[in-house]
Amino acid sequence: MAERIKSIKYLLGNRYEHFYILDFGHYSIKLALFEIDKQNNTGKFIDFSEAVHSKHVVSEGSADFENILATSRKAFSRIKPNRREKKKHLVVGVASEIAYGHSFTYVHKREHPKKKIDPVEVKNAIHNAEQRAYEDIRKKFSAESGYSETEVSLINSAIQSIKVDGYEVSNPEGKNGEELQLSIFNAYLPAFYKKIFDDLAEYLKIPMFSIVYEPFSVFESLKKRKKEALEALIIDVGGRTTRVSLARKGRLEDVKTFSFGGESLTHRIAAHLKVGFWEAEGIKGRYASNRLGESALSVVAGILQTELEIFLRALSMILKEFSHTTLLPSTIYLYGAGGSVPLFDSIMQRRKWKEDLSFLTQPKIYRLKLDMFENIETKNKIPPASKWFSVFSMADFVLDSINNHETSASKTLNRMAKLIEK
């Protein structure tokens, strides 16, 4: 009997894995405890918390580790422990304030087009593709960040598409043709940030599972829920910056960032009404949810008009860069904004700002909601959707990593990425 109880405890102990999903931002750290049931291939959020940095933790070329650690510990202290929590890991999400992402296309011209493609040829093509992509990344990284080419660190690599003579295939082995084309997406960040997150995991005594580029995890969550190839602009309004991701033909092609976020609106209200930051944040939230009196609504609308116009101009500049070679996707997804999504949604619905941009058809704007994650449950109260969307997408990403078996091509790419890192 004792042996049977011991066996049951062992099975239950190995059935569940727990992940602390940490969303690192300039303004705060959002943290969630996520449980995966490996027997049923399901995931469930156990608890959520958020802690605000006591001061700016990131400045150009450096980060304040002690304050990042202090904020992280504060966030962890607010998470309710779980009795099944034995096997635990840390997942850190980073966005475009500190990380970068690019798609790279490599074309392998085959010497013997009539010969069937074998595993060795696929591996060699992937090796060459990732090596070329890495060389391209180093140059882009130096130009974008001002750091040396040697200070770049890869965090995520994925094969987005494989084509043989222009036709997309899931596995090129056994096919013949003149060209093998690979589209690879890589996310990367300055090496000192990676060290900070690795040190954070060590200080917290939680093994690092992965550092995830949030625009990529959001893209992947949307892509797998679409029957057709994803074509969209995905806009994440953060506290201090806004990220715009371009998805075409089921691939994440580019991600660009501009310096404008929800805090800009808060500071404008605070300065105009001569109130503190948190009081201004509350006013902004009540305005966004239409919980102010008629006269107050009018006053706040006037205060925010200039800031929201600045947002539209900056967004238009980014979209013009995307539309240099082809028309823009007509589907626009919007999330983030810390509760201010209705404000950005409202002003983006206006027709005038879109007139100078080249869309395929009249664009439609959709707010991303948490109920799209049908495979993820929440034990307690569901947090505000727009604010926690990235965290849910990372949980979705982790769930896929645990449940789905990698293809041989993906394994080859990941091995190559690890070799490059060394």
C-alpha positions in Angstrom: 0.0 0.0 0.0 2.8 2.4 0.9 4.6 1.6 -2.4 1.3 2.4 -4.3 0.9 5.7 -2.5 4.5 6.5 -3.3 4.0 5.6 -6.9 0.9 7.8 -7.2 2.7 10.7 -5.6 5.6 10.3 -8.1 3.2 10.2 -11.1 1.4 13.3 -9.8 4.7 15.1 -9.2 5.8 14.5 -12.8 2.4 15.3 -14.2 2.5 19.0 -13.5 5.1 21.5 -14.4 5.1 25.1 -13.2 6.4 28.2 -15.0 6.8 31.7 -13.6 6.2 33.9 -16.6 7.9 37.3 -16.1 7.0 40.1 -18.5 9.8 42.6 -18.2 8.9 46.2 -18.9 10.6 49.6 -18.3 7.7 50.6 -16.1 6.9 47.4 -14.2 7.3 43.7 -14.0 4.2 41.5 -14.6 4.4 38.0 -13.2 2.1 35.0 -13.6 2.3 31.4 -12.2 1.4 29.0 -15.0 0.7 25.3 -14.5 0.9 22.7 -17.3 -0.9 19.4 -17.0 1.3 17.1 -19.2 -1.2 14.3 -19.0 -4.0 16.4 -20.5 -1.8 18.8 -22.5 -3.6 21.8 -20.9 -2.4 24.9 -19.1 -3.9 27.0 -16.3 -2.9 30.3 -14.7 -2.7 30.0 -10.9 -2.1 33.6 -10.0 -1.0 37.0 -11.3 0.9 40.0 -9.8 2.5 43.2 -10.9 5.2 45.3 -9.2 6.3 48.8 -10.4 9.9 49.7 -10.5 10.9 52.3 -7.9 13.0 54.1 -10.5 14.1 53.8 -14.1 15.9 50.5 -14.4 17.0 50.8 -18.0 19.0 53.6 -19.5 21.0 53.7 -22.7 23.6 51.0 -22.6 23.0 49.8 -19.1 20.4 48.3 -16.7 20.1 48.5 -12.9 20.2 44.8 -11.9 19.7 45.4 -8.1 16.4 47.3 -8.8 15.3 44.7 -11.4 15.9 42.0 -8.7 14.1 44.0 -6.0 11.0 44.6 -8.3 11.0 40.9 -9.3 11.1 39.8 -5.6 8.2 42.2 -4.9 6.2 40.6 -7.7 7.1 37.1 -6.5 6.0 37.9 -3.0 2.5 38.7 -4.2 2.0 35.3 -5.9 0.2 32.7 -3.9 2.2 29.5 -3.6 0.8 26.3 -5.2 1.0 23.0 -3.2 1.8 21.1 -6.4 4.6 23.4 -7.3 7.7 21.2 -7.4 9.2 21.4 -10.9 9.4 25.1 -11.7 11.0 27.2 -14.5 11.4 30.8 -15.3 10.3 32.4 -18.6 11.2 36.0 -19.3 9.4 38.0 -21.9 11.2 40.9 -23.6 9.8 43.4 -26.1 11.3 45.8 -28.6 12.5 48.3 -26.1 15.5 46.1 -25.5 15.3 43.3 -28.1 15.0 43.1 -31.9 13.6 40.7 -34.5 14.1 40.1 -38.2 13.1 37.7 -40.9 15.8 36.4 -43.3 15.2 34.5 -46.6 17.9 32.2 -47.9 17.8 30.5 -51.3 19.9 27.3 -51.8 20.5 26.6 -55.5 20.7 22.8 -56.0 23.5 21.3 -58.1 21.3 18.3 -59.0 17.7 19.4 -59.4 16.4 16.0 -60.4 17.9 14.3 -57.3 15.6 14.0 -54.3 16.4 16.2 -51.3 17.8 14.2 -48.5 18.2 15.0 -44.7 21.9 15.9 -45.1 21.1 18.5 -47.8 18.4 20.0 -45.6 20.7 20.3 -42.6 23.4 21.9 -44.7 20.9 24.4 -46.1 19.7 25.3 -42.6 23.3 25.7 -41.4 24.1 28.0 -44.2 20.9 30.0 -43.9 21.3 30.6 -40.1 25.0 31.5 -40.5 24.1 34.1 -43.2 21.2 35.3 -41.1 23.5 35.7 -38.1 26.0 37.7 -40.2 23.1 39.9 -41.3 21.9 40.2 -37.6 25.3 41.4 -36.4 25.3 44.3 -38.9 21.7 45.2 -38.2 22.3 45.0 -34.4 25.3 47.3 -34.6 23.4 49.8 -36.7 20.2 49.7 -34.5 21.8 49.7 -31.1 25.2 51.3 -31.4 26.8 48.3 -29.7 29.6 46.2 -31.2 28.6 43.3 -33.5 30.1 40.9 -31.0 27.7 42.0 -28.2 24.6 40.4 -29.8 22.9 37.4 -28.3 20.3 35.2 -30.0 17.2 34.3 -28.0 14.6 32.8 -30.4 15.0 31.2 -33.8 12.2 29.7 -36.0 11.8 28.4 -39.5 8.8 30.3 -40.8 8.5 28.6 -44.2 10.2 26.1 -46.5 9.7 26.2 -50.3 10.8 24.0 -53.1 10.7 25.9 -56.5 8.4 28.4 -55.0 5.9 25.9 -53.5 5.6 25.8 -49.7 6.2 22.4 -48.1 6.1 21.2 -44.5 9.0 18.8 -45.2 11.3 19.2 -48.3 12.8 15.7 -47.9 12.0 13.4 -50.8 11.2 16.4 -53.1 13.2 17.4 -56.1 13.7 20.9 -57.7 16.1 23.6 -58.5 15.7 25.8 -55.4 15.3 25.2 -51.7 14.1 28.4 -50.0 14.1 28.9 -46.2 12.6 31.8 -44.3 14.0 32.2 -40.8 13.0 34.5 -38.0 15.5 35.4 -35.3 15.1 37.5 -32.2 18.1 38.9 -30.4 19.2 41.4 -27.8 22.4 42.9 -26.3 24.4 40.2 -24.5 24.5 42.1 -21.2 20.6 41.9 -21.0 20.8 38.2 -21.5 23.3 38.0 -18.7 21.0 40.1 -16.4 18.1 37.7 -17.0 20.3 34.6 -16.5 21.7 36.1 -13.3 18.1 36.9 -12.2 17.1 33.3 -12.6 20.1 32.3 -10.5 19.3 34.7 -7.7 15.7 33.6 -7.7 16.9 30.0 -7.7 14.5 29.1 -10.6 16.0 27.4 -13.7 15.7 29.5 -16.9 13.4 27.8 -19.4 13.5 30.5 -22.1 13.8 34.2 -22.9 10.9 35.0 -25.3 10.6 37.8 -27.7 7.0 38.9 -27.0 6.1 40.2 -30.5 7.0 36.7 -31.8 5.0 34.9 -29.2 1.9 37.1 -30.0 2.4 36.5 -33.7 2.6 32.7 -33.2 -0.6 32.7 -31.1 -2.5 34.6 -33.8 -1.0 32.5 -36.6 -2.0 29.1 -35.3 -5.6 30.2 -34.8 -5.9 31.4 -38.4 -7.0 29.0 -41.2 -5.4 31.1 -43.8 -1.9 32.6 -43.8 -1.8 35.5 -41.3 -1.7 39.0 -43.0 -1.9 41.7 -40.3 -0.4 44.7 -38.5 -0.1 43.9 -34.8 0.2 46.9 -32.6 1.3 46.7 -28.9 1.0 50.1 -27.1 3.3 49.8 -24.1 3.9 52.2 -21.2 6.7 54.1 -23.0 6.9 52.7 -26.5 4.7 51.2 -29.2 5.6 48.1 -31.2 4.3 47.5 -34.7 4.7 44.0 -36.1 4.2 43.3 -39.8 2.9 39.8 -40.7 2.7 38.8 -44.4 1.9 35.4 -45.9 2.0 33.7 -42.5 5.5 35.1 -41.7 6.6 37.8 -39.2 8.5 40.0 -41.5 9.5 43.0 -39.3 9.0 44.7 -36.0 9.5 48.4 -35.5 9.2 50.6 -32.4 8.5 54.2 -31.7 8.8 56.2 -28.5 5.2 56.7 -27.5 3.0 54.8 -24.9 0.2 55.1 -22.4 2.4 57.0 -20.0 2.5 59.9 -22.5 -1.2 60.4 -21.9 -0.8 60.1 -18.1 1.9 62.8 -18.0 -0.2 65.1 -20.2 -3.1 64.8 -17.8 -0.9 65.3 -14.8 0.8 68.4 -16.2 -2.5 70.0 -17.3 -4.5 69.3 -14.2 -1.6 69.7 -11.8 -2.1 66.3 -10.1 0.3 63.4 -9.3 1.1 60.6 -11.7 -1.2 58.0 -10.1 -4.1 60.3 -9.8 -3.7 61.1 -13.5 -3.5 57.4 -14.3 -6.8 56.9 -12.5 -8.4 59.8 -14.5 -7.1 58.3 -17.7 -8.6 54.9 -16.8 -12.0 56.4 -16.0 -12.0 58.4 -19.2 -11.1 55.3 -21.2 -14.0 53.4 -19.7 -16.4 56.4 -20.0 -16.8 56.7 -16.2 -16.4 60.5 -16.0 -19.1 63.2 -16.0 -19.9 64.9 -19.3 -18.0 68.1 -18.6 -14.9 66.1 -17.3 -15.0 63.9 -20.4 -14.9 66.9 -22.6 -11.9 68.4 -20.6 -9.9 65.2 -20.7 -10.6 64.7 -24.4 -9.2 68.2 -25.1 -6.1 67.5 -23.0 -5.4 64.2 -24.8 -6.1 65.3 -28.3 -2.6 66.6 -29.1 -0.9 63.5 -27.6 -3.1 61.1 -29.6 -2.4 63.1 -32.8 1.3 62.6 -32.1 0.7 58.9 -31.8 -1.0 58.8 -35.2 1.8 60.7 -36.9 4.4 58.3 -35.5 2.4 55.3 -36.4 1.9 56.6 -40.0 5.7 57.0 -40.4 6.3 53.4 -39.4 3.6 52.1 -41.7 5.0 54.1 -44.6 8.3 52.4 -44.1 6.5 49.0 -44.3 4.6 49.9 -47.5 7.7 50.9 -49.6 7.5 47.7 -51.6 4.0 46.3 -51.2 0.5 47.2 -49.9 -0.2 47.1 -46.2 -2.4 44.3 -44.7 -6.0 45.5 -44.0 -6.3 43.7 -40.6 -5.0 45.6 -37.6 -4.8 44.0 -34.2 -4.4 46.2 -31.1 -3.4 45.3 -27.5 -1.5 46.6 -24.6 -1.9 50.2 -23.4 -2.5 49.3 -19.8 -6.2 49.9 -19.9 -6.0 52.8 -22.5 -6.8 50.6 -25.5 -10.2 52.2 -26.1 -8.5 55.6 -26.5 -6.1 54.3 -29.2 -8.8 52.2 -30.8 -11.1 55.3 -31.0 -8.6 57.6 -32.6 -7.4 54.9 -35.0 -10.9 54.4 -36.3 -10.7 57.8 -37.9 -10.5 57.7 -41.6 -8.3 60.8 -42.2 -4.9 59.4 -40.9 -5.2 56.4 -43.2 -5.7 58.3 -46.4 -2.0 58.7 -47.1 -1.3 55.0 -46.5 -1.5 52.2 -49.0 -3.7 49.4 -47.6 -5.0 46.4 -49.6 -8.6 47.3 -48.6 -10.2 49.6 -46.1 -8.4 48.6 -42.8 -10.3 47.1 -39.9 -9.2 47.3 -36.3 -9.7 44.6 -33.8 -8.9 44.6 -30.1 -7.2 41.3 -29.0 -8.9 39.5 -26.2 -7.9 36.8 -23.8 -10.8 34.5 -24.8 -8.9 33.5 -27.9 -6.7 31.4 -25.7 -9.1 28.5 -25.6 -6.4 26.1 -24.4 -5.6 28.1 -21.2 -7.7 28.4 -18.1 -7.5 30.8 -15.2 -7.9 29.6 -11.6 -8.8 33.0 -10.2 -10.1 36.3 -11.5 -9.1 37.0 -15.1 -6.8 40.1 -15.3 -7.4 43.1 -17.7 -7.2 41.6 -21.2 -5.1 44.1 -23.1 -2.5 44.5 -20.3 -1.8 40.8 -19.9 -2.1 39.7 -23.5 1.7 39.2 -23.9 1.8 37.0 -20.8 -1.0 34.8 -22.2 0.8 34.5 -25.5 4.0 33.5 -23.7 2.1 30.8 -21.8 0.7 29.6 -25.1 4.2 29.5 -26.5 5.5 27.5 -23.5 2.5 25.1 -23.8 3.4 24.5 -27.5 7.1 23.9 -26.6 6.2 21.3 -24.0 3.4 19.5 -26.0 4.6 19.7 -29.6 7.4 17.6 -31.0 10.0 19.6 -32.9 10.5 18.8 -36.6 13.9 17.7 -37.7 14.4 21.1 -39.4 13.6 23.0 -36.2 15.9 20.8 -34.2 18.7 21.5 -36.7 18.1 25.3 -36.6 18.0 25.3 -32.7 21.3 23.4 -32.6 22.8 25.8 -35.0 21.6 28.8 -33.0 23.2 27.3 -29.8 26.5 26.7 -31.6 26.5 30.4 -32.8 25.8 31.5 -29.2 28.9 29.6 -28.0 
